[in-house]
């Protein structure tokens, strides 16, 4: 029985070393993703802020429209077409999946 416990302890130690090696490899391989994921987090936080402060967004849009109406109209058109394109793409992806 003692020999069996010794074998299990050796195997346990070897597995712990293997796990530690795999963790270090995973950390090294995912280092490039950290910046990308941070950017995504900031984007989500920005969208949340916009949802929580609609008055500030409305004031900014009003200021832009009053200052440069033609430019605001062009950007509104671009935004509308981008939104429509996104809706169409989302619909096609939903139907395909």
Backbone as ProteinMPNN parsed JSONL, in Angstrom:
{"seq_chain_A": "XXXXXXXXXXXXXXXXXXXXXXXXXXXXXXXXXXXXXXXXXXXXXXXXXXXXXXXXXXXXXXXXXXXXXXXXXXXXXXXXXXXXXXXXXXXXXXXXX", "coords_chain_A": {"N_chain_A": [[0.821, -1.194, 0.0], [1.958, 1.219, 0.732], [3.785, 1.624, -1.3], [2.08, 2.088, -3.423], [0.876, 4.523, -2.638], [3.128, 6.117, -2.792], [3.624, 6.046, -5.557], [1.321, 7.334, -6.461], [1.706, 9.859, -5.303], [4.014, 10.674, -6.67], [2.999, 10.775, -9.268], [1.079, 12.731, -8.914], [2.713, 14.938, -8.317], [4.088, 15.153, -10.77], [1.969, 15.8, -12.445], [1.231, 18.285, -11.394], [3.493, 19.81, -12.071], [3.295, 19.664, -14.848], [0.85, 21.006, -15.235], [1.537, 23.574, -14.303], [3.439, 24.258, -16.226], [1.835, 24.311, -18.509], [0.115, 26.41, -17.821], [1.903, 28.589, -17.808], [2.594, 28.603, -20.518], [0.108, 29.158, -21.667], [-0.379, 31.728, -20.645], [1.719, 33.113, -21.878], [1.015, 32.805, -24.576], [-1.434, 34.092, -24.717], [-0.908, 36.725, -24.254], [-0.905, 38.649, -26.265], [-3.587, 38.978, -26.728], [-4.537, 40.411, -24.626], [-4.445, 43.24, -24.876], [-6.284, 43.629, -26.927], [-8.627, 42.638, -25.736], [-8.838, 44.45, -23.631], [-9.403, 46.771, -25.072], [-11.914, 46.092, -26.073], [-13.316, 45.959, -23.656], [-13.215, 48.665, -22.873], [-14.738, 49.77, -24.919], [-17.261, 48.629, -24.437], [-17.753, 49.736, -21.919], [-17.915, 52.413, -22.685], [-20.204, 52.397, -24.302], [-22.074, 51.669, -22.375], [-21.931, 53.966, -20.784], [-22.945, 55.871, -22.552], [-25.566, 54.929, -22.758], [-26.442, 55.424, -20.186], [-26.36, 58.16, -19.994], [-28.219, 59.794, -21.695], [-29.012, 62.442, -22.069], [-26.666, 63.937, -22.258], [-25.642, 62.923, -24.625], [-27.643, 63.742, -26.394], [-27.345, 66.52, -26.147], [-24.784, 66.87, -27.215], [-25.168, 66.002, -29.851], [-27.041, 67.892, -30.696], [-25.489, 70.221, -30.518], [-23.58, 69.714, -32.514], [-25.227, 69.589, -34.775], [-26.246, 72.19, -34.851], [-23.885, 73.626, -35.198], [-22.617, 72.63, -37.543], [-24.589, 71.908, -39.855], [-24.758, 70.626, -42.424], [-22.628, 68.839, -42.423], [-23.398, 67.292, -40.25], [-25.741, 66.179, -41.276], [-24.682, 64.598, -43.366], [-23.17, 62.747, -41.862], [-25.223, 61.594, -40.436], [-26.606, 60.293, -42.476], [-24.637, 58.45, -43.28], [-24.398, 56.986, -40.925], [-26.976, 55.923, -40.776], [-27.04, 54.258, -43.067], [-24.972, 52.498, -42.406], [-26.079, 51.335, -40.143], [-28.333, 50.086, -41.268], [-27.044, 48.283, -42.968], [-25.751, 46.694, -41.044], [-27.996, 45.609, -39.772], [-29.06, 44.055, -41.868], [-26.943, 42.258, -42.293], [-26.87, 40.984, -39.805], [-29.356, 39.745, -39.851], [-29.025, 37.927, -41.974], [-26.967, 36.337, -40.928], [-28.294, 35.266, -38.743], [-30.291, 33.774, -40.002], [-28.725, 31.941, -41.384], [-27.529, 30.561, -39.34]], "CA_chain_A": [[0.0, 0.0, 0.0], [2.852, 2.354, 0.826], [4.354, 1.831, -2.636], [0.99, 2.666, -4.233], [0.776, 5.927, -2.255], [4.314, 6.787, -3.335], [3.391, 6.222, -6.994], [0.296, 8.374, -6.622], [2.323, 11.14, -4.968], [4.901, 11.022, -7.793], [2.144, 11.164, -10.396], [0.48, 14.011, -8.536], [3.761, 15.948, -8.492], [4.339, 15.322, -12.204], [0.823, 16.512, -13.009], [1.311, 19.686, -10.972], [4.528, 20.444, -12.895], [2.722, 19.784, -16.195], [-0.158, 22.067, -15.183], [2.244, 24.856, -14.192], [4.037, 24.53, -17.537], [0.748, 24.686, -19.423], [-0.341, 27.75, -17.443], [2.872, 29.575, -18.305], [2.456, 28.651, -21.978], [-1.153, 29.849, -21.97], [-0.175, 33.145, -20.356], [2.581, 33.67, -22.928], [0.29, 32.816, -25.845], [-2.578, 34.993, -24.683], [-0.475, 38.087, -23.935], [-1.32, 39.519, -27.355], [-5.029, 39.199, -26.665], [-4.879, 41.285, -23.505], [-4.711, 44.596, -25.364], [-7.533, 43.571, -27.685], [-9.729, 42.494, -24.784], [-8.959, 45.725, -22.925], [-10.098, 47.689, -25.974], [-13.31, 45.693, -26.068], [-13.898, 46.376, -22.373], [-13.417, 50.116, -22.9], [-15.853, 50.027, -25.823], [-18.491, 48.27, -23.728], [-17.945, 50.757, -20.886], [-18.357, 53.627, -23.37], [-21.605, 52.21, -24.702], [-22.863, 51.748, -21.141], [-21.988, 55.37, -20.373], [-23.878, 56.54, -23.461], [-26.925, 54.521, -22.39], [-26.795, 56.005, -18.894], [-26.368, 59.62, -20.095], [-28.808, 60.188, -22.986], [-29.09, 63.901, -22.185], [-25.362, 64.4, -22.733], [-25.56, 62.543, -26.041], [-28.538, 64.647, -27.107], [-26.744, 67.854, -26.174], [-23.661, 66.834, -28.154], [-25.73, 65.923, -31.206], [-27.636, 69.206, -30.97], [-24.394, 71.173, -30.756], [-22.994, 69.426, -33.834], [-26.203, 69.963, -35.806], [-26.305, 73.647, -34.924], [-22.612, 74.163, -35.673], [-22.347, 72.187, -38.916], [-25.758, 71.098, -40.235], [-24.51, 69.762, -43.584], [-21.762, 67.743, -41.987], [-24.218, 66.43, -39.392], [-26.641, 65.429, -42.148], [-23.883, 63.56, -44.034], [-22.841, 61.699, -40.893], [-26.472, 60.896, -40.116], [-26.857, 59.373, -43.579], [-23.664, 57.356, -43.175], [-24.789, 56.165, -39.784], [-28.192, 55.192, -41.125], [-26.695, 53.178, -43.989], [-24.192, 51.519, -41.655], [-27.025, 50.624, -39.288], [-29.125, 49.204, -42.129], [-26.159, 47.195, -43.378], [-25.572, 45.824, -39.892], [-29.241, 44.873, -39.576], [-29.158, 43.045, -42.923], [-25.93, 41.243, -42.019], [-27.316, 40.229, -38.63], [-30.467, 38.908, -40.267], [-28.481, 36.83, -42.771], [-26.235, 35.452, -40.02], [-29.295, 34.566, -37.93], [-30.945, 32.792, -40.858], [-27.759, 30.921, -41.741], [-27.158, 29.777, -38.142]], "C_chain_A": [[0.861, 1.252, 0.0], [3.468, 2.686, -0.539], [3.313, 2.479, -3.558], [0.819, 4.146, -3.916], [1.952, 6.727, -2.796], [4.155, 7.041, -4.836], [2.36, 7.325, -7.256], [0.873, 9.757, -6.326], [3.256, 11.599, -6.083], [4.083, 11.496, -8.989], [1.501, 12.522, -10.139], [1.486, 15.152, -8.736], [4.035, 16.227, -9.965], [3.193, 16.09, -12.863], [0.84, 17.987, -12.622], [2.352, 20.442, -11.788], [3.994, 20.669, -14.308], [1.692, 20.916, -16.247], [0.504, 23.436, -15.125], [2.872, 25.248, -15.526], [2.97, 24.982, -18.53], [0.202, 26.076, -19.098], [0.601, 28.818, -17.968], [2.777, 29.713, -19.818], [1.193, 29.407, -22.377], [-1.023, 31.347, -21.73], [0.662, 33.791, -21.452], [1.835, 33.791, -24.254], [-0.85, 33.822, -25.857], [-2.192, 36.442, -24.372], [-0.914, 39.072, -25.023], [-2.805, 39.842, -27.323], [-5.41, 40.207, -25.595], [-5.231, 42.696, -23.973], [-6.037, 44.638, -26.13], [-8.736, 43.474, -26.746], [-9.923, 43.764, -23.965], [-9.701, 46.752, -23.774], [-11.591, 47.374, -26.018], [-14.01, 46.099, -24.783], [-14.171, 47.873, -22.356], [-14.592, 50.477, -23.804], [-17.183, 49.743, -25.132], [-18.789, 49.299, -22.639], [-18.444, 52.065, -21.506], [-19.815, 53.544, -23.789], [-22.507, 52.28, -23.476], [-23.015, 53.196, -20.681], [-22.991, 56.125, -21.246], [-25.328, 56.191, -23.118], [-27.377, 55.188, -21.092], [-26.904, 57.528, -18.949], [-26.947, 60.084, -21.43], [-28.89, 61.703, -23.159], [-27.777, 64.473, -22.708], [-25.191, 64.089, -24.218], [-26.438, 63.479, -26.871], [-27.971, 66.049, -27.211], [-25.586, 67.908, -27.169], [-24.156, 66.801, -29.596], [-26.333, 67.264, -31.602], [-26.56, 70.233, -31.275], [-23.771, 70.966, -32.127], [-23.945, 69.859, -34.939], [-26.268, 71.47, -35.96], [-25.025, 74.237, -35.503], [-22.37, 73.838, -37.147], [-23.496, 71.319, -39.418], [-25.495, 70.164, -41.416], [-23.656, 68.557, -43.204], [-22.556, 66.768, -41.11], [-25.161, 65.574, -40.234], [-25.896, 64.3, -42.862], [-23.565, 62.405, -43.088], [-24.084, 60.92, -40.479], [-26.809, 59.891, -41.219], [-25.91, 58.178, -43.513], [-24.024, 56.411, -42.035], [-26.014, 55.319, -40.083], [-27.867, 54.018, -42.036], [-25.85, 52.109, -43.303], [-25.112, 50.682, -40.769], [-27.859, 49.64, -40.099], [-28.298, 48.02, -42.607], [-25.945, 46.187, -42.258], [-26.822, 44.988, -39.651], [-29.381, 43.75, -40.612], [-28.168, 41.905, -42.678], [-26.353, 40.37, -40.837], [-28.453, 39.275, -38.987], [-29.966, 37.697, -41.053], [-27.725, 35.832, -41.888], [-27.2, 34.627, -39.166], [-29.967, 33.458, -38.752], [-30.009, 31.651, -41.216], [-27.456, 30.002, -40.554], [-28.3, 29.037, -37.636]], "O_chain_A": [[0.529, 2.237, -0.66], [3.648, 3.852, -0.891], [3.655, 3.329, -4.38], [0.635, 4.95, -4.829], [1.794, 7.876, -3.208], [4.503, 8.113, -5.33], [2.522, 8.14, -8.163], [0.56, 10.721, -7.024], [3.289, 12.785, -6.411], [4.422, 12.485, -9.639], [1.397, 13.354, -11.04], [1.136, 16.206, -9.266], [4.194, 17.378, -10.369], [3.422, 16.929, -13.735], [0.498, 18.845, -13.435], [2.126, 21.593, -12.16], [4.209, 21.727, -14.899], [1.671, 21.693, -17.201], [0.081, 24.36, -15.821], [2.847, 26.415, -15.914], [3.181, 25.922, -19.296], [-0.137, 26.835, -20.006], [0.16, 29.832, -18.509], [2.87, 30.821, -20.346], [1.209, 30.202, -23.316], [-1.508, 32.148, -22.53], [0.351, 34.893, -21.904], [2.007, 34.774, -24.975], [-1.194, 34.349, -26.915], [-3.069, 37.296, -24.241], [-1.258, 40.213, -24.718], [-3.228, 40.875, -27.842], [-6.491, 40.793, -25.65], [-6.213, 43.277, -23.51], [-6.813, 45.583, -25.986], [-9.742, 44.155, -26.945], [-11.055, 44.12, -23.637], [-10.526, 47.511, -23.264], [-12.426, 48.278, -26.002], [-15.162, 46.532, -24.809], [-15.221, 48.312, -21.886], [-15.358, 51.389, -23.491], [-18.122, 50.532, -25.236], [-19.94, 49.692, -22.452], [-19.291, 52.746, -20.928], [-20.567, 54.507, -23.646], [-23.581, 52.879, -23.526], [-24.089, 53.607, -20.243], [-23.788, 56.918, -20.745], [-26.21, 57.048, -23.18], [-28.56, 55.483, -20.921], [-27.482, 58.133, -18.045], [-26.238, 60.707, -22.22], [-28.843, 62.196, -24.286], [-27.785, 65.4, -23.518], [-24.656, 64.901, -24.973], [-26.021, 63.951, -27.929], [-28.1, 66.698, -28.249], [-25.434, 68.895, -27.889], [-23.62, 67.497, -30.458], [-26.149, 67.718, -32.731], [-26.711, 71.033, -32.199], [-23.467, 71.933, -32.826], [-23.512, 70.437, -35.936], [-26.339, 71.977, -37.08], [-25.072, 75.237, -36.219], [-21.955, 74.711, -37.91], [-23.379, 70.094, -39.405], [-25.961, 69.025, -41.411], [-23.923, 67.424, -43.606], [-22.393, 65.553, -41.227], [-25.359, 64.393, -39.949], [-26.401, 63.182, -42.958], [-23.675, 61.237, -43.459], [-24.006, 59.723, -40.204], [-27.245, 58.775, -40.937], [-26.333, 57.033, -43.673], [-23.958, 55.19, -42.177], [-26.088, 54.152, -39.697], [-28.352, 52.909, -41.818], [-26.004, 50.924, -43.6], [-24.942, 49.468, -40.658], [-28.07, 48.502, -39.681], [-28.785, 46.89, -42.65], [-25.956, 44.978, -42.488], [-26.726, 43.796, -39.358], [-29.773, 42.633, -40.275], [-28.509, 40.733, -42.836], [-26.204, 39.149, -40.88], [-28.511, 38.147, -38.496], [-30.422, 36.576, -40.831], [-27.834, 34.622, -42.083], [-26.961, 33.449, -38.9], [-30.184, 32.351, -38.26], [-30.449, 30.508, -41.339], [-27.165, 28.82, -40.732], [-28.182, 28.325, -36.639]]}, "name": "protein", "num_of_chains": 1, "seq": "XXXXXXXXXXXXXXXXXXXXXXXXXXXXXXXXXXXXXXXXXXXXXXXXXXXXXXXXXXXXXXXXXXXXXXXXXXXXXXXXXXXXXXXXXXXXXXXXX"}
